[in-house]
Amino acid sequence: MVKLKESEEALNATFQALADPTRRQILMQLVSGEATVLQLAEPFEMSLPGISKHLKVLEKAGLIEKGKAAQFRPCRLKVEALQEANQWLEQYKRLWEERLDRLDVYLLELQKSKGKN
């Protein structure tokens, strides 16, 4: 079995957490600020234990953190993990942009050569 680097494991956890639409929606709620578990659960037809499981996945992936305020455990977004995922995706964005630019040039040359015939 191949041993993954810590950064690769973190990236895998981020993408696994983001793969679920409920978790993505929870993150979108947290963009506007801290929220309690009850507030995060409000838009979903799901039990509190179900929401808690999603929050644990997000927390394990480093996408959120839970605070301690009296009996409440407000959740907040942690952008570091998202920034790492974005940096990884940027590599591929640049690669595809370069390939598409080359394709544009090729297609323009092809059109010009067809126009001469």
C-alpha positions in Angstrom: 0.0 0.0 0.0 1.3 3.4 -1.0 1.9 5.8 2.0 0.4 9.2 1.3 2.0 12.4 2.4 0.2 14.4 5.1 -0.7 17.1 2.6 -2.1 14.6 0.1 -4.2 13.0 2.9 -5.5 16.5 3.9 -6.4 17.2 0.3 -8.2 13.9 -0.1 -10.2 14.6 3.1 -11.1 18.0 1.8 -12.4 16.7 -1.6 -14.2 13.8 0.2 -15.9 16.3 2.5 -16.8 18.5 -0.5 -18.2 15.6 -2.5 -21.5 15.7 -0.4 -24.0 18.4 -1.4 -25.3 18.7 2.2 -21.8 19.5 3.4 -21.2 22.0 0.6 -24.5 23.7 1.6 -23.4 23.8 5.3 -20.2 25.5 4.2 -22.1 28.0 2.2 -24.2 28.9 5.3 -20.9 29.4 7.2 -19.6 31.9 4.6 -21.8 34.5 6.2 -20.5 33.8 9.7 -20.6 31.5 12.7 -23.7 29.3 13.3 -24.9 26.9 15.8 -25.7 23.3 15.0 -29.4 24.1 15.3 -29.0 27.0 12.9 -27.1 24.8 10.4 -29.7 22.0 10.7 -32.6 24.4 10.0 -32.7 24.2 6.2 -32.4 20.4 6.1 -35.0 17.7 6.7 -32.5 15.7 8.7 -32.0 14.7 12.3 -29.6 16.6 14.5 -27.4 13.4 14.8 -27.3 13.4 10.9 -26.2 17.0 10.8 -23.6 16.3 13.5 -22.1 13.5 11.4 -21.7 15.9 8.5 -20.1 18.5 10.8 -17.7 15.9 12.1 -16.6 15.1 8.5 -16.1 18.8 7.8 -14.2 19.3 11.0 -12.0 16.3 10.4 -11.2 17.7 7.0 -10.2 21.0 8.6 -13.0 22.9 6.8 -14.7 24.0 10.0 -14.0 24.4 13.6 -16.3 24.4 16.6 -16.0 27.0 19.3 -17.2 26.9 22.9 -19.7 29.5 24.0 -21.6 28.4 27.1 -23.8 25.5 26.1 -23.5 26.3 22.4 -20.8 25.0 20.0 -20.8 27.6 17.2 -19.2 26.4 14.0 -17.1 28.6 11.8 -15.5 28.2 8.4 -11.8 27.6 8.1 -10.6 28.8 4.8 -7.1 27.2 4.9 -8.2 23.8 3.6 -10.2 25.4 0.8 -7.2 27.5 -0.2 -5.1 24.4 -0.4 -7.7 22.7 -2.6 -7.9 25.8 -4.8 -4.2 25.9 -5.2 -4.2 22.3 -6.4 -7.1 23.0 -8.8 -5.3 26.1 -10.2 -2.5 23.9 -11.6 -5.0 22.1 -13.7 -6.9 25.2 -14.7 -3.6 26.7 -16.1 -2.9 23.4 -17.9 -6.3 23.3 -19.6 -6.2 27.0 -20.4 -2.9 26.5 -22.2 -4.2 23.5 -24.0 -7.4 25.4 -25.1 -5.3 28.3 -26.2 -3.2 26.0 -28.4 -6.4 24.5 -29.8 -7.7 28.0 -30.6 -4.5 28.8 -32.5 -4.7 25.5 -34.4 -8.3 26.0 -35.4 -7.6 29.5 -36.6 -4.7 28.2 -38.7 -7.0 25.5 -40.0 -9.6 28.0 -41.0 -7.1 30.2 -42.7 -5.7 27.2 -44.7 -9.2 26.2 -45.8 -10.0 29.8 -46.9 -7.0 29.7 -49.2 -8.2 26.6 -51.0 
